[in-house]
């Protein structure tokens, strides 16, 4: 089983979940990474990250996309450090100019041959759900996780996972500044998709002729790019002691101690298996 993690999503949860400091996102995210590894026992982990300094094709195609977002300097500095934590722990990092964290999650879901569990608070990721792919949606930290499969997507949205991008295009997405069809809303968009099946079939039936071009654009923006290039995912071996050394270098003593304990526990477990 592969665990695919939305790094930005968890880092922001950690940063905004308590008193903000120069290292609370680093400490919170790293502790959650360790907790997830212990709880889910994956064969591998990949963490996807946004590249905030370079626009994606989404920004270039639609200027209002995600406009108005402003991040505090402290979280930006910590986001720069966190991929190094993931690498030090022995796991894969997905990050490249022009791509968002979501794209690496989509690529992982496409390329990994077995079960994939995706950890993210972003509901756009529901488009990736299948019999093989489950969303783990944090509710309190990462100790409580809602497990979202195809049935849960249908219960929440009234459509199948493969219809989610059409739904987003029609209903809009305020967080990404996608306007959708004025007055339609989530319930109306879901009802329309249950009737026609797809956005394209709705167009063929004569719906929204003046908005077809913009709706296709919104759908493309909402669609995660499954072709994002990933590092190798197979054969991972956690290196918690190396991550502990990095934490100690950053003067995060309590975090370093936890990671060293995890390394010792992992080594003991392997010895008993042998």
C-alpha positions in Angstrom: 0.0 0.0 0.0 1.2 3.5 -0.9 0.5 6.5 1.4 0.4 9.7 -0.7 0.3 12.9 1.4 -0.6 16.4 0.6 2.3 18.1 2.3 1.0 21.7 2.0 -2.4 20.6 3.4 -0.9 19.0 6.5 1.7 21.7 7.0 -1.0 24.4 7.0 -3.1 22.4 9.5 -0.1 22.1 11.8 0.8 25.8 11.5 -2.8 27.1 12.1 -3.8 24.4 14.6 -2.0 26.0 17.6 0.3 28.8 18.6 2.4 29.9 15.6 6.1 29.7 16.0 9.2 29.6 13.8 9.0 25.8 13.8 5.4 24.6 14.7 4.6 23.5 11.2 7.9 21.5 10.9 7.3 19.9 14.3 3.6 19.2 13.7 4.0 17.9 10.2 6.9 15.6 11.1 5.0 14.2 14.1 2.0 13.5 11.9 4.3 11.9 9.3 5.6 9.5 12.0 2.1 8.9 13.3 0.7 8.0 9.8 3.6 5.7 9.1 3.0 3.8 12.4 -0.8 3.7 12.0 -1.1 2.9 8.3 2.1 0.7 7.9 2.6 1.6 4.2 5.0 0.0 1.8 6.0 3.5 0.7 5.2 7.2 1.2 5.3 10.1 -1.2 4.6 13.6 -0.2 3.5 16.2 -2.7 4.3 19.9 -2.4 3.2 23.1 -4.2 5.9 25.3 -5.7 4.6 28.8 -4.6 7.2 30.9 -6.5 6.3 29.6 -10.0 2.8 29.9 -11.6 1.2 26.7 -12.8 -0.6 26.3 -16.1 -3.8 26.9 -14.1 -2.7 30.4 -13.1 -1.6 31.1 -16.7 -4.9 29.8 -18.2 -7.1 31.7 -15.7 -5.7 34.8 -14.0 -8.1 34.9 -11.0 -7.1 31.3 -10.0 -6.3 31.3 -6.3 -5.8 35.0 -6.4 -5.7 36.9 -3.1 -4.0 34.1 -1.1 -1.4 35.6 1.2 0.8 33.4 3.4 2.7 34.5 6.5 6.5 34.5 6.1 6.9 32.0 8.9 4.9 29.3 7.1 6.7 30.0 3.9 10.0 29.5 5.5 8.9 26.2 7.1 7.4 24.9 3.8 10.8 25.3 2.3 12.3 23.0 5.0 9.8 20.3 5.1 10.7 18.4 1.9 14.1 17.9 3.4 12.5 16.3 6.4 10.6 13.9 4.2 13.8 12.9 2.3 15.7 12.5 5.5 13.1 10.1 6.7 13.6 8.0 3.6 10.5 8.9 1.7 9.7 10.3 -1.7 9.1 14.0 -2.5 7.0 15.2 -5.4 7.8 18.9 -6.1 8.5 20.7 -9.4 7.9 24.0 -11.0 4.5 24.4 -12.6 2.8 21.6 -10.5 0.8 21.5 -7.3 0.8 19.0 -4.5 -2.5 17.5 -5.9 -0.8 16.6 -9.2 1.7 14.4 -7.5 -1.1 12.7 -5.5 -2.9 12.0 -8.8 0.3 10.7 -10.4 0.9 8.4 -7.5 -2.7 7.1 -7.7 -2.1 6.4 -11.4 1.3 4.7 -11.2 1.2 2.7 -8.0 0.0 -0.8 -8.9 -1.8 -1.6 -5.6 -3.8 0.2 -3.0 -3.3 3.9 -2.5 -4.4 6.0 0.5 -4.3 9.7 0.0 -4.0 12.0 3.1 -5.5 15.5 2.4 -8.1 18.0 3.5 -8.7 19.0 -0.2 -12.0 17.7 -1.4 -11.0 18.2 -5.0 -9.1 14.9 -4.4 -12.4 13.0 -4.4 -11.9 12.8 -8.2 -9.2 10.2 -7.5 -11.3 7.9 -5.5 -11.8 4.4 -6.8 -12.0 0.8 -5.5 -8.2 1.0 -5.2 -7.8 4.6 -4.0 -9.1 5.9 -0.6 -9.0 9.5 0.7 -8.0 9.8 4.4 -9.4 13.2 5.4 -8.0 14.6 8.7 -10.6 15.9 11.2 -8.5 16.4 14.4 -4.8 16.4 13.6 -4.2 13.1 11.9 -5.5 10.9 14.7 -9.1 11.0 13.4 -9.3 10.3 9.7 -12.5 10.0 7.6 -12.0 7.3 5.0 -13.6 8.4 1.7 -14.4 5.7 -0.8 -16.7 5.8 -3.8 -19.9 5.4 -1.6 -18.8 8.3 0.6 -18.3 10.5 -2.5 -21.7 9.7 -3.8 -23.2 10.3 -0.3 -21.5 13.7 0.0 -21.8 15.0 -3.6 -24.5 13.0 -5.2 -22.2 12.0 -8.1 -19.6 9.4 -8.8 -15.9 10.2 -8.3 -15.3 10.4 -12.1 -17.9 13.2 -12.2 -16.3 15.3 -9.6 -14.4 17.6 -12.0 -17.5 18.2 -14.0 -19.3 19.0 -10.7 -16.6 21.5 -9.7 -16.8 23.2 -13.1 -20.5 23.6 -12.8 -20.9 24.6 -9.2 -17.7 26.6 -8.9 -15.1 26.7 -6.2 -14.7 29.9 -4.2 -11.4 28.9 -2.7 -9.9 28.6 -6.2 -11.9 31.6 -7.6 -13.8 29.4 -10.1 -17.2 31.0 -10.6 -19.2 28.0 -12.1 -22.7 28.6 -13.5 -24.4 31.5 -11.7 -27.3 30.3 -9.6 -26.7 26.6 -10.1 -25.0 25.6 -6.9 -23.8 22.2 -5.7 -27.2 20.5 -5.6 -28.2 21.8 -9.1 -24.9 20.7 -10.6 -25.2 17.2 -9.1 -28.8 16.9 -10.4 -27.7 17.9 -13.8 -24.9 15.4 -13.9 -27.2 12.6 -12.7 -29.4 13.5 -15.7 -26.8 13.9 -18.4 -23.9 11.9 -17.1 -21.1 14.3 -18.1 -20.6 18.0 -18.8 -20.0 17.2 -22.5 -23.3 15.3 -22.7 -25.0 18.3 -21.2 -23.5 20.5 -23.9 -24.7 18.1 -26.6 -28.2 18.4 -25.1 -28.1 22.2 -25.6 -27.2 23.2 -22.1 -25.0 26.3 -21.4 -24.0 27.0 -25.0 -22.6 30.4 -24.2 -20.6 29.1 -21.3 -19.2 25.9 -22.8 -15.7 27.3 -23.3 -15.3 28.7 -19.8 -16.8 25.5 -18.2 -14.3 23.4 -20.1 -11.5 25.6 -18.8 -12.8 25.4 -15.2 -12.9 21.6 -15.6 -9.4 21.5 -16.8 -8.2 23.6 -13.9 -10.0 21.4 -11.4 -8.5 18.2 -12.9 -5.4 17.0 -11.2 -2.5 16.3 -13.5 -1.8 12.6 -13.4 1.3 13.0 -15.5 3.4 14.8 -12.9 6.8 13.2 -12.7 7.4 11.2 -9.6 10.6 9.9 -8.0 11.0 6.1 -7.5 8.5 4.9 -5.0 9.4 1.2 -4.6 11.9 -0.3 -2.1 11.7 2.5 0.5 13.3 1.9 3.9 12.5 4.6 6.6 15.6 6.3 7.9 14.2 7.9 11.1 17.6 8.2 12.7 18.7 10.5 9.8 15.5 12.6 10.2 16.3 12.7 14.0 19.7 14.1 13.2 18.2 16.8 11.0 15.8 17.7 13.8 18.6 17.9 16.3 20.6 20.1 13.8 17.6 22.5 13.8 17.5 22.4 17.6 14.2 20.6 17.8 15.3 18.3 20.7 11.9 16.8 21.6 11.1 16.0 17.9 14.6 14.5 17.5 14.0 12.3 20.6 10.7 11.0 19.2 12.3 10.1 15.9 15.2 8.3 17.5 12.8 6.3 19.6 10.9 5.4 16.4 14.2 4.4 14.7 14.9 2.1 17.7 11.5 0.6 17.7 11.7 0.0 13.9 15.1 -1.7 14.3 13.8 -3.9 17.2 10.8 -4.9 15.1 13.0 -5.9 12.2 15.3 -7.9 14.5 12.3 -9.8 15.9 11.0 -10.6 12.4 14.4 -12.0 11.4 
